[in-house]
Amino acid sequence: MVFFGITQGVGLSAEAASPAAAEPEDYRLLKAIISAEFNGQVPHDWGETVPGVQTRLRTEDKVLAIGVDACDLMAKGDDAKLIKFLEAEKIPATIFVCGTWIEKYPAVLKDLAANALFEIANRGISRKACSVNGKAAGETPGTASVEELFNEIERNARKIEAVTGTLPHYYRAGAGYYDDVAVRIVKALGYEAVGASILPAGGAEAGKEQILAAFTNPASGAIAIFGGISLQSTFVEGVMESLLSLRSRGYKLVKVSDYPPE
């Protein structure tokens, strides 16, 4: 069951979207519906590839979807270089933003959203793992309940809408981890849970050689999501070199929405 129609087109200021502010009536109603539907359901799967999480595009062509976790971008020169590179090379990307980043950089978000190369996606208010029982993904805490998960997703979606005028369609959990009940909640809200199918050794701390190795021959329709608090200049250099190499070898670089799921 999809309840997305309740929130479609409803704008919300950043102040009203904060936890301390009163929740709008439609927000409370939607939370009550989701809570009634999913409270008491016990998850059985946990990870980055739980069924229902989109980790590949629907194509057999040489296509690679580019995602960027912008929550730590723009704050450092090396990090901002990645976005500037995508703009300069006219490479489309899906850019995931979290609540704290939106509060710091609303003008940057508005500019990114106005750029036809990019689409804005939801990283959650606090980038927590997508759980209904508080399960953590390593050092990344998970949401503790259905209600907290709802707030993590929907509050940030509305913060994005308040700045850009558009609700995001895609959502990525903190650390990319979901349980199966949480994935059903994401879908009930009308969003698509996204994961990555290319995970370089070392994660965000990977060096240039590790990045180049990971992108030697990506599968058709693979999704790559770059970012993280440890993003280093060698990581960014590896990403840029890899993307240019792939494009020269005939790969089409796209946003996630360019090949929607069935």
N, C-alpha and C positions, 0 to 999 in steps of 0.2 A: 504494500500500500504506500502510495506516495502522497505526502502532505504538503508538497512544495507550494501549491497554489495559495496557501494561507499567507505566505510571506512575499510572494512575487510582487515586485513594484513598490514595496514599502520602504521608504528611506528612513534613516536613523542617524542622528548626529553622533559625533564621537563622544560627546558628553553623555548622551542618553544611552550609548552602548556600553558605558563603563559599569562594572559590577555594582558600584555604589548608587547608581541612579535607578529610579523606578523603571521596572520593565513595562513596555507597552502592552496593551491588552492582547494584541494578536500574538506577541511573543510568548506571553504567559499561557495562552490557549494552546499554541503549538507545542510548548514544552509539556503541558499536561497531557496532550494526545500522545506524544512520543513516550512519556513516562508510563502511561497506562498500557501502551502497546508492548513495551520492551522491559519494564522492570520485572525481575524474577527470571528472565531468560539467562541461562548459563552458557557461557562461551566454551567452545571445544577446540578451536583453532587459534593460534597466536603466531604472528610472524610478519614477514614482508611480502609473502605471496599467498595470503589467505584468499580463497575463492571469492570473487567479486571485486578484487583489487585489480585495476587495469595496469599491467606492466608491459604491454606491447600494443602497438597499433594494428588495426585490421588491414594488413597489406602484406604481400609477398615481394614487393619491390624493395629496392635499395633506399630505404627511408629511415631516418633517425629523428626522433622527437627530442627537442632540447628543452630542459627545464632548469630553472635557476632558483635556488633558495635565497631570496634577496634579504632575508632578515639580518644578515651580517654584512651585506654589501652596502656600498656608498659611504661607509664609515672609515674605510681605509683605502689608500691609493691603489694597492694591488687588487683589492676586491672590486672597486669601481671599474678597473680596467676591463674586466670581463664584460660588463654591460656596454661599455663604450666600444669594445671590439665587435660585439654583436650588431650594434647600431651601424658602425662603419662598414662592416661586411654584409650588411642587410641580411642577417641570419635571424629568422623568426625564433621566438622562444616563449614558453609558458613561465611566467614569473610568479613564484609563490611568496606571499607576504604574511607576516604575523602581526598581532595586535600592537606589540610594543614598537615594532618597526614603523607601522602606520602612524602612530602617535608622534614619532620623531621626524618622519619624512613625508607628511601628507602632500607637499608640493611635488616631491619626486614621484610619488605614486601617481598623482594626477598626470604628470608628464608622460610617465611610462604607459599609462592606460590610453593616452591620446595617440600613442605611436602605433600605427597599424601593424608593425612587426611583432608586437607583443600582445599577449593576453594575460590578465591578472587572475591568479588562483589563490586559494585559501590555504594557509599554513597553520591556522588555529590561533586563538588568542595568545596562548603561552607555549606553543609547539610541544604539547604533551603527546605521548603515545596514545593511540586510539583504543581505550579500554573501558569496560563497564565495571571493573572490579579493582582498579588501582594497580594492575600489573605494570611493571616498569620494563623498559627496553634498555638494559644496561644502566647507564647513569641518567637516562631520560625518564622522568616519572610519567606514569600513566594517569589518565582521568579516573577518578575513584568511583563514579556512578554514572547511570544513564543521564541524570540531570547535569552533572559536571561535563560530560561529553557533549551534550546538547549545547551548553554554554560555550564550550571550547570552539565548536564549529560555527554555530549560528550567530553568536555575538560578533565573531570576526567577519563573517560573511556580510553582516550589515554594516560593519565599519568600512569595509571595502566599498560597499554600495554607496555609503554616505559621501565618500570622496570621489568615486569614479562615476556614479550614477547607474552602475550595473552590478547585479549580484554575480559572484563568481560561480562557475559551473564545476570546477575541479577542486578537490581537497586532498592534501597530503598530510598525514599524521607525523608527529614528532618521531624522529629516527626511522620513519617509514613503517612503523609497526602498528598492526591492527589485530583485534580479535574479531571473530565472525559475527557476533551480535552487533558490535560497533559498525562493521561494514554495512550491515542491514539498516542501521540507523542513518548512516551517511546517505544511503540510497533512498530511504523514506523521506529524507529532507529534500530530495531532488538533486543531490550532488553526485559526482563520480569520484570514488576513491582511487587515487593514483599511486603507483609504486614505480620503482626503477628496475629495469632489467639489466643494466650495466652498473656494476658495483666495483670500482677499482680497488685493488688491494691497498690497504692503508686508509681507505675512506677519504675524508677531507684533508688528511695529513699526507696523502699520497704525493710522491714526487713526480717530476716530469716523465721519467722513464716508465713509472707505473701507469700513468695516464695513457701514454702512447701505446703501451702494451694492451691495455684494456680496450682501446679503440682500433686495434689492428684490423679486425674484420667483424663488426657488429652484425647481429642477426637482423633480418628484415623487420622493420617496424619496432625496433628496440627503443626504449625510453631511457634517456640519461638525464639525471638531475644533479646539478652542480651547486655546491655551497657548503657552508658549515663554519663554525667559529674558528676552525684552525686553517681556513683557506690561506694558502701561502702563494708567493709570487711564482714559485716553480710549478705549483698546481695549475695556476692560471695560464702560464706559458704552455704547459702540456695540453691543456684544453684547447687553447687557440690553435696550436700547431696541429692537433688531431682533427679539429673541425675543418681546417683548410685542406688537410690531406684527404679527408673523406669526401669533401665536395669535389676535389680534383679527380677523385676516382669514381665519380658518378653518383654519389649518395645525395639524396634530397634531404635537406635539413628543414624541419617543420615544427609547428606548434602541436600540442597534443590534440587540439580540437580539429586539426586539419584532416584527421582520420578518426571520426567518432566511432565508439564501440557499437556493436549491433544491439 
